[in-house]
Amino acid sequence: MRTVVTLAFAGCCLSMGGCTHVAREAATNLSHAGMQASSTLSADVDARASRLRADRAAQDFVAAYAVMSRCPAVTYGMSADANCDAVSLAQARASNAVNREISKFAEVMAARSRALQALGAAYAALGDEAAYDAPGELDKAIGPALDAVNAFGTAVGLGPAPALAGEGVKLVGHALAASAQQRRLLRGSRQIALITGHMRLALVKERGLFGALDALLADLDHETRQTILKAGLLDEAGPAATVKAIALGTGLTISDAQLSAKLGSDQALRGAAEVAMLDTLTPVSSGDLDAGIALLADLEAQHAKFEHGSPLDLQQVSGDAQALKGLLAAAKQ
């Protein structure tokens, strides 16, 4: 049934003489959607890489504070006691098991970043082909994109993508397209779709890898908060805001001056506010990876529509990108 519908579409385009323009416009729009998706996912890489650096710093902070709180004195580069010397302890922390895992994930992030850059370049080349009828440029971009996505897939344990369909896609192109440019656009779309699909599968594998790390780092967040609390560094604004919110929920209002004075004089009140505040802090969600996977899946669907001559639904891709941007913005707050 699909073949009949596709060939009917091709015949209609040929008889009307307008298929070339339609294909070029659709390819241009698909190119823009792919570049938007690649750019948004690159922002997600930056956000996760920043979180990894912060998690490593927190891991070192909690461990070092626990050890150094028992030191008679802390030295800097003197190595009298490795656990009491900041330089020596920092060097030792680099080989810590958790930090080694974090370093591995940093390498995965770097591989994802390179893959997204190459994928974005392939989508840009698709747009250039549609706009300028530049034979060869699209083919030149496909190889690096495939190599980079394969490297990312290998980094997460997925492995490389199956070989890209070559002659088969060309035959489909000949059956569908009225011009050489249309055949190049169809073939390029199919190849980029396969690369995008492998990128999505690699992101699924990455999500599984991060699941275990996220659970560990959620515990680390809890320890870090406790350490900061024990050190007496919790900003008064935190407990004060918590008490005000609790009071407001019961219909009561408290003046800032009264609350500040009471938190300073009543140890039990401050402690209760700290318990309530720490208990309601939520761990960072990995919803960004779910959103990224959905974004790539919808992008693949648009490739299929383009290849079958169906109208594209790029609002769905744009909506997915905006959802991911929203998650990234929320994580910064």
JORALIN-V370807 format. One record per residue. OMEGA is omega in radians with two decimals (NA if undefined). Layout:
[[OMEGA] [OMEGA]]
This chain:
[[-3.13] [-3.13] [-3.14] [-3.13] [-3.10] [-3.12] [3.09] [3.09] [-3.14] [3.14] [3.12] [-3.14] [-3.11] [-3.10] [-3.11] [3.13] [-3.09] [-3.03] [-3.11] [3.14] [-3.14] [-3.13] [-3.13] [3.14] [3.13] [3.13] [3.09] [3.12] [3.11] [3.09] [3.14] [3.14] [3.13] [3.11] [3.09] [-3.13] [-3.13] [-3.14] [-3.13] [3.11] [3.06] [3.07] [3.09] [3.07] [-3.13] [-3.12] [-3.13] [3.11] [3.09] [3.12] [3.12] [3.11] [3.12] [3.13] [3.11] [3.11] [3.13] [3.10] [3.13] [-3.10] [-3.10] [-3.11] [-3.11] [-3.14] [3.14] [-3.12] [-3.02] [3.10] [3.11] [-3.11] [3.06] [3.10] [3.10] [-3.14] [-3.09] [3.11] [-3.11] [3.03] [3.05] [3.06] [-3.04] [-3.13] [-3.12] [3.12] [-3.03] [-3.11] [-3.12] [-3.12] [3.10] [3.11] [3.13] [-3.12] [-3.11] [-3.13] [3.09] [-3.05] [-3.13] [3.13] [3.07] [3.09] [3.12] [3.11] [3.10] [3.13] [3.06] [3.08] [3.08] [3.12] [3.12] [3.12] [3.11] [3.14] [3.13] [3.14] [-3.12] [3.09] [-3.13] [3.11] [3.09] [3.11] [3.10] [3.10] [3.09] [3.12] [3.07] [3.10] [3.11] [3.10] [-3.14] [-3.05] [-2.97] [-3.13] [-3.06] [-3.12] [3.06] [-3.09] [3.14] [3.11] [3.14] [-3.10] [-3.07] [-3.09] [3.11] [3.12] [3.12] [-3.13] [-3.09] [3.13] [3.06] [3.12] [3.08] [3.11] [3.11] [-3.12] [-3.12] [3.08] [3.13] [-3.07] [-3.09] [3.10] [3.00] [-3.12] [3.13] [3.08] [-3.10] [-3.09] [3.14] [3.12] [3.13] [3.13] [3.09] [3.13] [3.12] [-3.12] [-3.02] [-2.82] [-3.13] [-3.11] [3.11] [3.13] [3.10] [3.13] [3.12] [3.13] [3.13] [3.13] [3.13] [3.11] [-3.11] [-3.12] [3.11] [3.11] [3.12] [3.11] [3.10] [3.11] [3.11] [3.06] [3.12] [3.13] [3.10] [3.11] [3.05] [3.10] [3.12] [3.11] [3.11] [3.12] [-3.10] [-3.13] [3.14] [-3.13] [3.14] [3.12] [3.12] [-3.09] [3.04] [3.06] [3.12] [3.08] [-3.14] [3.13] [-3.13] [3.11] [3.13] [-3.14] [3.13] [3.10] [3.13] [-3.13] [3.12] [-3.06] [-3.11] [-3.11] [-3.13] [-3.12] [-3.14] [3.09] [-3.12] [3.14] [3.13] [3.13] [-3.14] [-3.14] [3.12] [3.14] [-3.13] [3.12] [3.11] [3.12] [-3.14] [3.04] [-3.13] [3.12] [-3.13] [-3.11] [3.12] [-3.09] [3.14] [-3.13] [-3.10] [3.11] [3.13] [-3.06] [-3.07] [-3.09] [-3.13] [3.13] [3.14] [3.14] [3.13] [3.11] [3.13] [3.09] [-3.12] [-3.11] [-3.11] [-3.09] [-3.08] [3.06] [-3.08] [3.10] [3.12] [-3.10] [3.06] [3.14] [3.12] [3.13] [3.06] [-3.13] [3.11] [3.11] [3.11] [3.13] [3.14] [3.13] [3.12] [3.08] [3.06] [-3.13] [3.12] [3.05] [-3.14] [3.12] [3.13] [-3.09] [3.14] [3.10] [3.13] [3.09] [3.12] [3.07] [-3.04] [3.05] [3.12] [3.11] [3.13] [3.10] [3.09] [3.14] [3.12] [3.11] [3.11] [3.10] [3.11] [3.10] [-3.14] [3.12] [3.14] [-3.12] [-3.14] [-3.07] [NA]]
